[in-house]
Amino acid sequence: MKLRFLGGADNVGRMAMLMETDNKTMIFEYGMTPTKPPSYPLPSPRVDHAFLTHCHLDHCGMMPWLCGRYDNEVFTTPLTGEIGEIMMYDSLKIAKAEGYAKPFSSEDVEATVRNVVPLTFEDTIELGRIDVTLHSAGHVPGAAMFELVGDRRTLYTGDIHTLNTNLVYGAKPVKCDNLFIEGTYGNRLHKDRKQSEKDFVDKVKEVVEQGGKALIPCFAVGRTQEVMMLLKDLHYDMWVDGMGRKITSLYTEYPEYLSNLKKLKASRRSFHEVKSSSMRAKSRKGEVIVTTGGMLDGGPVLNYMRMVKDDPKSAILLTGYQAEDTNGRMLMEHGKVVIDGVEEKINCPWFKYDFSAHADQAQLVEFIRGCDPENVVIMHSEHREALRDALGGNYNVILPAVDEAFELEG
């Protein structure tokens, strides 16, 4: 099989990998990096089929460009299809608000949704001489890995997490000859997950008990729900605001992708949902506020930031990665954020917690060894050499550059 990355090989973002095999051209993911302005993968040639592992924009964000031009099928889980639609439309709204050129139209999004072929874990489809089976990737609900079986076995992971969490079960190794694996955290180890969760809950309690407000910016997909489940047993005045509400509701409609539907439903009952401007006014009086805008750049979070920024009793609890050129990174490095075009000093304390949905170096090494491949292609990483070195010399490790063609037996 002939392979070429159009993006995402040596960096985290704009994932896209072309594969030519059995007289078919297929693409695995076609995403964008939601920087300011966004960055995109190289233009794709016509493809017969597309495979989408999950709904984050760096994996799905340019699927409408693809489907709008080539009318290709998109194989993914139905949950990824539904949330992906929300994310794609939202990226158009952001482009309009920020004054960026729109990379595709709403009609292209409609074409993508229309072309989704919904499959669930352990389903197998035949594409000529190749059988394709989906497996759970553990990253977020509905995230899949794709196993291709022809003359040899190939596994494409997308983003993976191997730990069981409150929300999803971790990914399990799949025996294969060729392994395409992400290496986002190929150079580091996460802190103990249970300890991080305990420290986070303890800090929320401390802030509220001293009379402050705990403002918790969260990614709408996955992180909002994780945080709500961690806090569900606290008897405080707790609110959830932004896109995360809609995602949570969708998750409850797909229990097959969750590790604990009962706990997720219980967490919804523990929070008031902000559904109107009048409810947002009430939420400002709350003690715990979980809100969309995980990197502090958009969503309702900025309004709440104004409320707490000068209150020494309150605190901002960051729960996710803060990319360069975001308000979250500016807060961490300079103690400031930009609100409505004005740079504001943040005088309340802030704290950061590691709830990563990606496997770390040790977990990736263990997963790779469990798959027992001959060839390991490391992608979606700026630290591929560190992961290669941690693996040792028992594998043929390939670190392709973007737009570099290479071949493997398929």
Summary of the structure (lengths in Angstrom):
residues: 410
radius of gyration: 21.1
end to end distance: 5.3
largest distance: 65.8
contacts: 1484
relative contact order: 0.15
helix: 32%
strand: 24%
